[in-house]
């Protein structure tokens, strides 16, 4: 039987999704992505609370699915007596599913609403920024109404932001108690075409989210880094 064009890639994507359906594997994969460095079996096992032997089985499944690559090297570059440990990193292979999540649909909605609501005194860019801020404000307001958190300090604000923004593909990472870096840009494929516009919309969306959450002790700051979201959430005093 002939394989349709792209059939092998589709099969690989389905296999990868099936592998990630297991909670332990998905937990280890997410941990390794967040680590931003090679991770040993012992670290992966500790991250999800299982034995090293069981972790090795699940990690090998992730390697077989093309989600991780493995090699032998000293952890942290320090050579110790005994066998060199096996370490794991995410691959760069595109598997046809969005891992981490991308949200071009959200960006498209913002731009469509901007076109439909553009005022006579607004430019197209101003309308887009306003719409992104309003969309973020709506999300923050909805979260505040849902959880009714009362007065929010910096650390509770950032915890709320982590919980909410993870669902939008931002991959929030708590660098310090008062600083959250957003490791993934949900609009990444489009950012390369117009980084100033897309990063500006992203910044407006997150500022609106904090305003809707009524979080006055945290601000969204433009801090672009290669391969990550352009915005960091931090207290004003955070260096």
C-alpha positions as CSV (number, residue, x, y, z in Angstrom):
1,X,0.0,0.0,0.0
2,X,1.3,3.4,-0.9
3,X,1.8,5.9,1.9
4,X,0.1,9.3,1.2
5,X,2.4,12.3,1.0
6,X,3.1,13.4,4.6
7,X,1.7,10.1,6.0
8,X,5.0,9.4,7.8
9,X,4.9,12.8,9.5
10,X,1.3,12.4,10.5
11,X,2.1,9.0,12.0
12,X,4.9,10.5,14.0
13,X,2.7,13.2,15.3
14,X,0.0,10.7,16.3
15,X,2.7,8.6,18.1
16,X,4.0,11.7,19.9
17,X,0.5,12.7,21.1
18,X,-0.1,9.1,22.3
19,X,3.2,9.1,24.3
20,X,2.3,12.4,26.0
21,X,-1.2,11.1,27.0
22,X,0.6,9.4,29.9
23,X,0.7,11.8,32.9
24,X,4.1,10.8,34.0
25,X,5.7,11.1,30.6
26,X,4.0,14.5,30.0
27,X,5.2,15.7,33.4
28,X,8.8,14.7,32.7
29,X,8.7,16.2,29.2
30,X,7.4,19.5,30.6
31,X,10.0,19.5,33.3
32,X,12.8,18.9,30.8
33,X,11.5,21.7,28.5
34,X,11.5,24.1,31.4
35,X,15.0,23.1,32.6
36,X,16.6,24.7,29.5
37,X,19.6,22.3,29.9
38,X,20.4,18.6,29.8
39,X,18.5,16.7,32.5
40,X,19.5,13.4,34.1
41,X,17.3,10.4,34.8
42,X,17.6,11.1,38.5
43,X,16.3,14.7,38.1
44,X,13.4,13.6,35.8
45,X,12.4,10.9,38.2
46,X,12.5,13.3,41.2
47,X,10.4,15.8,39.3
48,X,7.4,13.4,39.0
49,X,8.1,11.3,42.1
50,X,8.9,7.9,40.6
51,X,11.9,5.6,40.7
52,X,14.9,6.0,38.4
53,X,14.3,2.7,36.7
54,X,10.7,3.6,35.9
55,X,11.8,7.1,34.7
56,X,14.3,5.5,32.3
57,X,11.4,3.5,30.7
58,X,9.3,6.5,30.2
59,X,12.2,8.7,29.0
60,X,13.1,6.1,26.4
61,X,9.5,6.2,25.1
62,X,9.8,10.0,24.7
63,X,13.1,9.5,22.8
64,X,11.5,6.9,20.6
65,X,8.7,9.3,19.8
66,X,11.2,12.0,18.7
67,X,10.3,14.4,21.5
68,X,13.6,14.0,23.4
69,X,17.2,13.3,22.4
70,X,19.6,11.5,24.7
71,X,23.3,11.3,25.1
72,X,25.9,10.5,27.8
73,X,27.6,13.4,29.5
74,X,28.5,14.6,33.0
75,X,25.7,16.5,34.6
76,X,26.7,20.1,35.0
77,X,30.0,19.4,33.2
78,X,31.5,17.8,36.3
79,X,33.1,14.4,35.6
80,X,32.7,11.9,38.5
81,X,33.9,8.4,39.1
82,X,31.8,5.7,37.5
83,X,29.6,5.5,34.4
84,X,28.8,8.8,32.7
85,X,25.0,9.4,33.1
86,X,22.5,9.7,30.3
87,X,21.0,13.1,29.9
88,X,17.9,14.3,27.9
89,X,16.9,17.4,26.1
90,X,13.9,18.4,23.9
91,X,14.4,18.0,20.1
92,X,13.8,20.7,17.6
93,X,11.7,18.3,15.4
94,X,8.3,19.6,14.3
95,X,5.8,16.9,14.9
96,X,2.7,18.5,13.5
97,X,1.1,19.3,16.9
98,X,1.7,22.5,18.8
99,X,4.0,21.7,21.7
100,X,4.3,24.2,23.3
101,X,0.9,25.6,22.4
102,X,0.6,28.4,19.9
103,X,-2.4,30.8,19.7
104,X,-2.5,32.4,16.3
105,X,-6.3,32.2,16.6
106,X,-6.2,34.7,19.6
107,X,-4.0,37.1,17.6
108,X,-6.3,36.8,14.6
109,X,-9.3,37.5,16.8
110,X,-7.6,40.6,18.2
111,X,-6.8,41.9,14.7
112,X,-10.3,41.2,13.4
113,X,-11.9,43.0,16.3
114,X,-9.6,45.9,15.8
115,X,-10.6,46.2,12.1
116,X,-14.3,46.0,13.1
117,X,-14.1,48.6,15.9
118,X,-11.5,51.0,14.6
119,X,-12.5,54.6,15.5
120,X,-12.3,57.6,13.3
121,X,-9.4,59.1,15.3
122,X,-7.4,55.8,15.5
123,X,-4.8,54.3,13.3
124,X,-4.9,50.6,12.5
125,X,-2.1,49.9,15.0
126,X,-3.7,52.0,17.7
127,X,-6.9,50.0,17.3
128,X,-5.1,46.7,17.4
129,X,-3.3,47.8,20.7
130,X,-6.5,48.9,22.2
131,X,-8.2,45.7,21.3
132,X,-5.4,43.5,22.7
133,X,-5.5,45.5,25.9
134,X,-9.3,45.1,26.2
135,X,-9.0,41.3,25.4
136,X,-6.4,40.9,28.2
137,X,-8.5,43.0,30.6
138,X,-11.5,40.8,29.9
139,X,-9.5,37.7,30.7
140,X,-8.1,39.2,34.0
141,X,-11.6,40.3,35.0
142,X,-13.1,36.8,34.3
143,X,-10.3,35.2,36.4
144,X,-10.9,37.6,39.3
145,X,-14.6,37.1,39.2
146,X,-14.1,33.3,39.1
147,X,-11.7,33.0,42.0
148,X,-12.6,36.1,44.0
149,X,-9.1,36.4,45.4
150,X,-9.5,39.7,47.3
151,X,-6.5,42.0,47.6
152,X,-3.6,40.6,45.6
153,X,0.0,41.0,46.6
154,X,2.8,40.4,44.2
155,X,3.4,36.7,44.9
156,X,-0.3,35.8,44.7
157,X,-0.7,37.8,41.6
158,X,2.1,35.9,39.9
159,X,0.7,32.6,41.0
160,X,-2.6,33.6,39.4
161,X,-0.9,34.7,36.3
162,X,1.1,31.4,36.0
163,X,-2.1,29.4,36.3
164,X,-4.0,31.4,33.8
165,X,-1.3,32.1,31.2
166,X,-0.1,28.5,31.1
167,X,-3.4,27.7,29.4
168,X,-2.6,30.2,26.7
169,X,0.8,28.7,25.9
170,X,3.0,31.2,27.5
171,X,5.0,28.6,29.6
172,X,5.4,30.8,32.7
173,X,8.5,30.1,34.7
174,X,8.8,31.5,38.3
175,X,12.4,32.7,38.2
176,X,12.1,34.4,41.7
177,X,9.2,34.8,44.1
178,X,8.5,38.2,42.5
179,X,9.4,37.5,38.8
180,X,7.8,35.3,36.2
181,X,9.4,34.9,32.8
182,X,7.2,33.7,29.9
183,X,9.3,31.1,28.1
184,X,7.1,30.7,25.1
185,X,5.5,33.1,22.6
186,X,2.1,31.8,21.7
187,X,2.2,34.0,18.5
188,X,5.7,32.8,17.5
189,X,5.2,32.0,13.8
190,X,3.9,35.5,13.2
191,X,6.4,37.3,15.4
192,X,9.1,36.9,12.8
193,X,7.1,38.8,10.2
194,X,6.5,41.9,12.4
195,X,8.2,41.6,15.8
196,X,7.4,45.2,16.9
197,X,3.7,44.8,16.2
198,X,3.3,41.4,17.6
199,X,5.4,42.1,20.7
200,X,3.4,45.3,21.2
201,X,0.1,43.4,21.0
202,X,1.4,40.8,23.4
203,X,2.6,43.5,25.9
204,X,-0.8,45.3,25.6
205,X,-2.7,42.0,26.2
206,X,-0.7,41.2,29.4
207,X,-0.9,44.7,30.7
208,X,-4.7,44.5,30.2
209,X,-4.7,41.1,32.0
210,X,-3.0,42.5,35.1
211,X,-5.4,45.5,35.1
212,X,-8.4,43.2,34.9
213,X,-7.0,41.1,37.7
214,X,-6.6,44.4,39.7
215,X,-3.0,43.5,40.3
216,X,-1.3,46.7,41.2
217,X,1.9,45.2,42.6
218,X,3.1,43.6,39.3
219,X,3.8,45.0,35.9
220,X,4.4,43.6,32.4
221,X,7.8,44.6,31.2
222,X,9.1,44.3,27.6
223,X,12.3,42.1,27.9
224,X,12.7,40.2,24.6
225,X,15.0,37.2,24.6
226,X,15.7,34.9,21.6
227,X,13.2,32.0,21.5
228,X,11.0,33.3,24.3
229,X,8.1,35.6,24.9
230,X,9.1,39.3,24.9
231,X,7.4,40.1,28.2
232,X,8.3,39.4,31.8
233,X,5.9,39.8,34.8
234,X,7.6,41.3,37.8
235,X,7.3,43.7,40.7
236,X,8.5,47.3,39.9
237,X,11.4,46.8,42.4
238,X,12.6,43.6,40.7
239,X,16.0,44.3,39.0
